[in-house]
Amino acid sequence: MYHNRHIAQHAVFRDIAQQGKTSVGWFYGFKLHLVCNDYSELLAATITLGNVDNRQKIPQCAIGLHGKLVAGKGYISAPLATDLWKKSTA
């Protein structure tokens, strides 16, 4: 987490990074989304800007997966659950 006055100090990705909010607080940068199986094997990975909704990348990361999908509360929504259910039964 950071204080807003520190944003100007970030020079490397200044033109790309974005401010985002999590359940814990505000941050500046990027988000790393990982999908692992029950053996801790990496199945999918993607990076998004800090201001991108977490739920946007789940359908893309879940392609070809079978079984239950467990995620943090930043990924939960009723429309997403319905969409994934329809795709899994198609």
LOLO-189983 format. One record per atom (N, C-alpha, C, O): atom name; y, z, x. Coordinates in steps of 0.02 Angstrom, whole numbers, plus 50000, padded with zeros to 5 digits. Atoms other than C-alpha are relative to their C-alpha. Last residue first. Example, Ala and Ser with C-alpha at 12.3 -4.5 7.8 and 13.67 -1.06 7.14 Angstrom:
BEGIN
{node 'N'; {49941; 49997; 49958}}
{node 'CA'; {49947; 50357; 50684}}
{node 'C'; {50055; 50037; 49961}}
{node 'O'; {50110; 50045; 49986}}
{node 'N'; {49941; 50000; 50045}}
{node 'CA'; {49775; 50390; 50615}}
{node 'C'; {50060; 50000; 50045}}
{node 'O'; {50059; 50033; 50097}}
***
This chain:
BEGIN
{node 'N'; {49997; 50073; 50011}}
{node 'CA'; {48683; 48850; 48907}}
{node 'C'; {49947; 49964; 50040}}
{node 'O'; {49943; 49902; 50037}}
{node 'N'; {50050; 50019; 50050}}
{node 'CA'; {48637; 49035; 48900}}
{node 'C'; {49999; 49925; 49987}}
{node 'O'; {49957; 49901; 49949}}
{node 'N'; {50066; 49979; 49978}}
{node 'CA'; {48725; 49083; 49061}}
{node 'C'; {49944; 49980; 49952}}
{node 'O'; {49886; 49974; 49971}}
{node 'N'; {50023; 50043; 49945}}
{node 'CA'; {48879; 48979; 49021}}
{node 'C'; {49930; 50019; 50023}}
{node 'O'; {49892; 49976; 50046}}
{node 'N'; {50013; 50068; 50026}}
{node 'CA'; {48900; 49062; 48851}}
{node 'C'; {49972; 49954; 50055}}
{node 'O'; {49926; 49915; 50044}}
{node 'N'; {50061; 49997; 50041}}
{node 'CA'; {48882; 49236; 48928}}
{node 'C'; {49982; 49931; 49974}}
{node 'O'; {49923; 49911; 49976}}
{node 'N'; {50058; 49997; 49955}}
{node 'CA'; {49009; 49195; 49064}}
{node 'C'; {49934; 50002; 49961}}
{node 'O'; {49885; 49972; 49982}}
{node 'N'; {50006; 50064; 49964}}
{node 'CA'; {49137; 49139; 48934}}
{node 'C'; {49939; 50000; 50046}}
{node 'O'; {49901; 49951; 50047}}
{node 'N'; {50025; 50049; 50049}}
{node 'CA'; {49107; 49292; 48823}}
{node 'C'; {49989; 49932; 50034}}
{node 'O'; {49937; 49900; 50023}}
{node 'N'; {50070; 49982; 50015}}
{node 'CA'; {49126; 49411; 48971}}
{node 'C'; {49969; 49949; 49952}}
{node 'O'; {49912; 49928; 49962}}
{node 'N'; {50039; 50019; 49942}}
{node 'CA'; {49286; 49321; 49025}}
{node 'C'; {49926; 50014; 49989}}
{node 'O'; {49883; 49973; 50005}}
{node 'N'; {50007; 50073; 49998}}
{node 'CA'; {49359; 49332; 48849}}
{node 'C'; {49958; 49976; 50060}}
{node 'O'; {49919; 49929; 50053}}
{node 'N'; {50046; 50023; 50052}}
{node 'CA'; {49319; 49520; 48842}}
{node 'C'; {49993; 49924; 50000}}
{node 'O'; {49936; 49899; 49995}}
{node 'N'; {49965; 50021; 50061}}
{node 'CA'; {49403; 49559; 49007}}
{node 'C'; {49949; 49974; 49950}}
{node 'O'; {49898; 49946; 49970}}
{node 'N'; {50029; 49993; 50066}}
{node 'CA'; {49349; 49647; 49168}}
{node 'C'; {50047; 49973; 49945}}
{node 'O'; {50107; 49988; 49945}}
{node 'N'; {50034; 50062; 50017}}
{node 'CA'; {49391; 49589; 49344}}
{node 'C'; {49977; 49998; 49927}}
{node 'O'; {49949; 49948; 49906}}
{node 'N'; {49952; 50054; 49996}}
{node 'CA'; {49521; 49721; 49388}}
{node 'C'; {49971; 49933; 49981}}
{node 'O'; {50008; 49884; 49973}}
{node 'N'; {49964; 50007; 50063}}
{node 'CA'; {49398; 49853; 49325}}
{node 'C'; {50054; 49946; 50001}}
{node 'O'; {50076; 49925; 49948}}
{node 'N'; {49950; 49949; 50010}}
{node 'CA'; {49282; 49825; 49473}}
{node 'C'; {50041; 49985; 49937}}
{node 'O'; {50037; 49931; 49909}}
{node 'N'; {49936; 50009; 49965}}
{node 'CA'; {49133; 49710; 49459}}
{node 'C'; {50046; 50059; 49986}}
{node 'O'; {50033; 50099; 49941}}
{node 'N'; {49965; 49935; 50000}}
{node 'CA'; {48950; 49702; 49410}}
{node 'C'; {50063; 49992; 50041}}
{node 'O'; {50061; 49964; 50096}}
{node 'N'; {49942; 50005; 49955}}
{node 'CA'; {48870; 49535; 49363}}
{node 'C'; {50039; 50065; 49992}}
{node 'O'; {50063; 50082; 49938}}
{node 'N'; {49940; 49962; 50018}}
{node 'CA'; {48697; 49549; 49288}}
{node 'C'; {50053; 49992; 50053}}
{node 'O'; {50039; 49987; 50113}}
{node 'N'; {50006; 49927; 50003}}
{node 'CA'; {48564; 49416; 49307}}
{node 'C'; {50066; 50032; 49981}}
{node 'O'; {50110; 50000; 49952}}
{node 'N'; {50039; 49978; 50058}}
{node 'CA'; {48577; 49237; 49366}}
{node 'C'; {49995; 50075; 50002}}
{node 'O'; {49994; 50105; 50056}}
{node 'N'; {50027; 49932; 49997}}
{node 'CA'; {48704; 49157; 49483}}
{node 'C'; {49963; 50016; 49935}}
{node 'O'; {49981; 49992; 49882}}
{node 'N'; {50068; 49997; 49973}}
{node 'CA'; {48724; 48968; 49494}}
{node 'C'; {49970; 50070; 50006}}
{node 'O'; {49913; 50077; 50028}}
{node 'N'; {50040; 50060; 50011}}
{node 'CA'; {48912; 48970; 49472}}
{node 'C'; {49932; 50007; 50034}}
{node 'O'; {49928; 50022; 50094}}
{node 'N'; {50063; 49984; 50034}}
{node 'CA'; {48974; 49150; 49476}}
{node 'C'; {49956; 49939; 49987}}
{node 'O'; {49903; 49946; 49957}}
{node 'N'; {50045; 49963; 49955}}
{node 'CA'; {49110; 49123; 49608}}
{node 'C'; {49931; 50012; 49969}}
{node 'O'; {49883; 50022; 50005}}
{node 'N'; {50015; 50042; 49942}}
{node 'CA'; {49197; 48987; 49506}}
{node 'C'; {49950; 50034; 50046}}
{node 'O'; {49904; 50002; 50072}}
{node 'N'; {50044; 50055; 50020}}
{node 'CA'; {49186; 49087; 49344}}
{node 'C'; {49980; 49955; 50058}}
{node 'O'; {49923; 49933; 50062}}
{node 'N'; {50069; 49980; 50016}}
{node 'CA'; {49252; 49242; 49436}}
{node 'C'; {49956; 49942; 49977}}
{node 'O'; {49901; 49934; 50003}}
{node 'N'; {50048; 50026; 49951}}
{node 'CA'; {49405; 49161; 49515}}
{node 'C'; {49928; 50016; 49983}}
{node 'O'; {49883; 49987; 50014}}
{node 'N'; {49998; 50073; 49995}}
{node 'CA'; {49529; 49177; 49371}}
{node 'C'; {49945; 49973; 50045}}
{node 'O'; {49921; 49917; 50034}}
{node 'N'; {50047; 50031; 50047}}
{node 'CA'; {49480; 49357; 49330}}
{node 'C'; {49999; 49924; 50005}}
{node 'O'; {49952; 49893; 49979}}
{node 'N'; {50068; 49997; 49974}}
{node 'CA'; {49566; 49426; 49485}}
{node 'C'; {49951; 49961; 49957}}
{node 'O'; {49904; 49931; 49982}}
{node 'N'; {50043; 49957; 50041}}
{node 'CA'; {49737; 49370; 49422}}
{node 'C'; {49928; 49996; 50026}}
{node 'O'; {49902; 49941; 50036}}
{node 'N'; {50048; 50036; 50042}}
{node 'CA'; {49835; 49289; 49564}}
{node 'C'; {49956; 50050; 49963}}
{node 'O'; {49932; 50098; 49993}}
{node 'N'; {49977; 50000; 50070}}
{node 'CA'; {49989; 49383; 49630}}
{node 'C'; {49953; 49963; 49953}}
{node 'O'; {49970; 49953; 49894}}
{node 'N'; {49996; 49934; 50030}}
{node 'CA'; {49913; 49433; 49797}}
{node 'C'; {50019; 50001; 49927}}
{node 'O'; {50002; 50049; 49892}}
{node 'N'; {49936; 49967; 49988}}
{node 'CA'; {49865; 49256; 49842}}
{node 'C'; {50001; 50066; 49963}}
{node 'O'; {49963; 50077; 49916}}
{node 'N'; {49945; 50020; 50044}}
{node 'CA'; {49681; 49214; 49832}}
{node 'C'; {50064; 50034; 50022}}
{node 'O'; {50063; 50082; 50061}}
{node 'N'; {49938; 49965; 49986}}
{node 'CA'; {49535; 49214; 49954}}
{node 'C'; {50053; 49974; 49952}}
{node 'O'; {50060; 49913; 49943}}
{node 'N'; {49939; 50039; 50010}}
{node 'CA'; {49358; 49164; 49905}}
{node 'C'; {50061; 50045; 50015}}
{node 'O'; {50057; 50106; 50008}}
{node 'N'; {49939; 49969; 49976}}
{node 'CA'; {49182; 49220; 49944}}
{node 'C'; {50059; 49953; 49987}}
{node 'O'; {50052; 49892; 49990}}
{node 'N'; {49939; 50040; 50010}}
{node 'CA'; {49010; 49186; 49873}}
{node 'C'; {50059; 50039; 50026}}
{node 'O'; {50059; 50101; 50027}}
{node 'N'; {50016; 50058; 50040}}
{node 'CA'; {48829; 49243; 49896}}
{node 'C'; {50060; 49954; 49990}}
{node 'O'; {50052; 49893; 49985}}
{node 'N'; {49940; 50033; 50024}}
{node 'CA'; {48844; 49372; 50035}}
{node 'C'; {49981; 49936; 49964}}
{node 'O'; {49949; 49892; 49993}}
{node 'N'; {49991; 50067; 49973}}
{node 'CA'; {48682; 49470; 50053}}
{node 'C'; {50061; 49968; 49967}}
{node 'O'; {50070; 49973; 49906}}
{node 'N'; {49937; 50004; 49962}}
{node 'CA'; {48695; 49655; 50015}}
{node 'C'; {50010; 49933; 50036}}
{node 'O'; {50046; 49929; 50085}}
{node 'N'; {50022; 49992; 49930}}
{node 'CA'; {48512; 49659; 49956}}
{node 'C'; {50060; 49997; 50048}}
{node 'O'; {50051; 49993; 50109}}
{node 'N'; {50023; 49931; 49991}}
{node 'CA'; {48570; 49689; 49776}}
{node 'C'; {49970; 50014; 50069}}
{node 'O'; {49952; 50070; 50084}}
{node 'N'; {50057; 49982; 50042}}
{node 'CA'; {48670; 49527; 49783}}
{node 'C'; {49978; 50072; 50015}}
{node 'O'; {50010; 50107; 50054}}
{node 'N'; {50060; 49983; 49961}}
{node 'CA'; {48845; 49503; 49850}}
{node 'C'; {49943; 50015; 49952}}
{node 'O'; {49955; 50034; 49894}}
{node 'N'; {50056; 49990; 50045}}
{node 'CA'; {48998; 49417; 49777}}
{node 'C'; {49939; 50011; 50044}}
{node 'O'; {49922; 49969; 50086}}
{node 'N'; {50067; 50010; 49975}}
{node 'CA'; {49159; 49436; 49876}}
{node 'C'; {49949; 50011; 49945}}
{node 'O'; {49958; 50054; 49902}}
{node 'N'; {50048; 49990; 50054}}
{node 'CA'; {49342; 49417; 49826}}
{node 'C'; {49931; 49982; 50028}}
{node 'O'; {49920; 49926; 50051}}
{node 'N'; {50065; 50027; 49981}}
{node 'CA'; {49472; 49437; 49964}}
{node 'C'; {49951; 50019; 49946}}
{node 'O'; {49942; 50078; 49931}}
{node 'N'; {50059; 49964; 50025}}
{node 'CA'; {49648; 49464; 49901}}
{node 'C'; {49938; 49963; 50023}}
{node 'O'; {49935; 49902; 50021}}
{node 'N'; {50053; 50040; 50030}}
{node 'CA'; {49806; 49412; 49993}}
{node 'C'; {49946; 50045; 49973}}
{node 'O'; {49944; 50105; 49988}}
{node 'N'; {50047; 50037; 49960}}
{node 'CA'; {49972; 49483; 50051}}
{node 'C'; {49952; 49959; 49958}}
{node 'O'; {49972; 49920; 49915}}
{node 'N'; {49972; 50065; 49981}}
{node 'CA'; {50092; 49615; 49989}}
{node 'C'; {49949; 49964; 50043}}
{node 'O'; {49930; 49989; 50095}}
{node 'N'; {50014; 50022; 49932}}
{node 'CA'; {50032; 49769; 49897}}
{node 'C'; {50031; 49932; 50011}}
{node 'O'; {50053; 49899; 49964}}
{node 'N'; {49975; 50066; 49979}}
{node 'CA'; {50075; 49870; 49742}}
{node 'C'; {49978; 49985; 50072}}
{node 'O'; {49969; 50031; 50112}}
{node 'N'; {49929; 50008; 49988}}
{node 'CA'; {49973; 50015; 49673}}
{node 'C'; {50017; 49929; 50022}}
{node 'O'; {49977; 49883; 50015}}
{node 'N'; {49976; 49947; 49956}}
{node 'CA'; {49800; 50088; 49646}}
{node 'C'; {50075; 49995; 50013}}
{node 'O'; {50108; 50047; 50020}}
{node 'N'; {50004; 49938; 50038}}
{node 'CA'; {49745; 49984; 49495}}
{node 'C'; {50027; 50059; 50041}}
{node 'O'; {50043; 50111; 50013}}
{node 'N'; {50069; 49980; 50013}}
{node 'CA'; {49806; 49833; 49591}}
{node 'C'; {50001; 50063; 49957}}
{node 'O'; {50054; 50087; 49938}}
{node 'N'; {50011; 49931; 50022}}
{node 'CA'; {49974; 49747; 49595}}
{node 'C'; {49926; 50010; 49987}}
{node 'O'; {49893; 49968; 49956}}
{node 'N'; {50047; 49990; 50054}}
{node 'CA'; {50026; 49592; 49690}}
{node 'C'; {49993; 50073; 49983}}
{node 'O'; {50017; 50116; 50019}}
{node 'N'; {50005; 49931; 50021}}
{node 'CA'; {50165; 49528; 49803}}
{node 'C'; {49953; 50005; 49941}}
{node 'O'; {49957; 49964; 49895}}
{node 'N'; {49966; 49982; 50063}}
{node 'CA'; {50134; 49358; 49877}}
{node 'C'; {49990; 50074; 49985}}
{node 'O'; {49941; 50104; 50007}}
{node 'N'; {50021; 49937; 50031}}
{node 'CA'; {50089; 49288; 50048}}
{node 'C'; {50042; 50016; 49938}}
{node 'O'; {50100; 49996; 49933}}
{node 'N'; {50059; 50008; 50041}}
{node 'CA'; {50126; 49104; 50086}}
{node 'C'; {49983; 50063; 49960}}
{node 'O'; {49969; 50059; 49901}}
{node 'N'; {49990; 50054; 50049}}
{node 'CA'; {50300; 49083; 50162}}
{node 'C'; {49941; 49993; 49952}}
{node 'O'; {49945; 49955; 49904}}
{node 'N'; {49940; 49990; 50041}}
{node 'CA'; {50297; 49252; 50252}}
{node 'C'; {50007; 49948; 49945}}
{node 'O'; {50026; 49965; 49889}}
{node 'N'; {50012; 50038; 50061}}
{node 'CA'; {50119; 49231; 50316}}
{node 'C'; {50058; 50004; 49952}}
{node 'O'; {50048; 50002; 49891}}
{node 'N'; {50052; 50050; 49988}}
{node 'CA'; {50150; 49284; 50497}}
{node 'C'; {49990; 49956; 49938}}
{node 'O'; {49989; 49895; 49945}}
{node 'N'; {49975; 50066; 49980}}
{node 'CA'; {50319; 49371; 50472}}
{node 'C'; {49946; 49946; 50002}}
{node 'O'; {49963; 49887; 49994}}
{node 'N'; {50060; 50042; 49997}}
{node 'CA'; {50286; 49532; 50377}}
{node 'C'; {50020; 49928; 50014}}
{node 'O'; {50047; 49894; 49970}}
{node 'N'; {50030; 49993; 49933}}
{node 'CA'; {50436; 49642; 50419}}
{node 'C'; {49937; 49956; 50008}}
{node 'O'; {49915; 49946; 50064}}
{node 'N'; {49965; 50043; 49952}}
{node 'CA'; {50534; 49580; 50267}}
{node 'C'; {49969; 50003; 50069}}
{node 'O'; {49979; 49957; 50109}}
{node 'N'; {50020; 50070; 50011}}
{node 'CA'; {50405; 49659; 50150}}
{node 'C'; {50031; 49954; 50053}}
{node 'O'; {49998; 49909; 50078}}
{node 'N'; {50039; 50025; 49944}}
{node 'CA'; {50434; 49833; 50224}}
{node 'C'; {49979; 49927; 49993}}
{node 'O'; {49953; 49898; 50041}}
{node 'N'; {49956; 50014; 49943}}
{node 'CA'; {50577; 49882; 50107}}
{node 'C'; {49963; 49972; 50060}}
{node 'O'; {49995; 49946; 50106}}
{node 'N'; {49967; 50066; 50005}}
{node 'CA'; {50461; 49863; 49958}}
{node 'C'; {50044; 49984; 50060}}
{node 'O'; {50052; 49925; 50077}}
{node 'N'; {49936; 49990; 50034}}
{node 'CA'; {50356; 50013; 50014}}
{node 'C'; {50036; 49933; 50001}}
{node 'O'; {50031; 49897; 50051}}
{node 'N'; {49939; 50006; 49961}}
{node 'CA'; {50177; 49977; 50056}}
{node 'C'; {50061; 50019; 49958}}
{node 'O'; {50056; 50026; 49897}}
{node 'N'; {49942; 50000; 50041}}
{node 'CA'; {50000; 50000; 50000}}
{node 'C'; {50062; 50000; 50044}}
{node 'O'; {50058; 50016; 50104}}
***
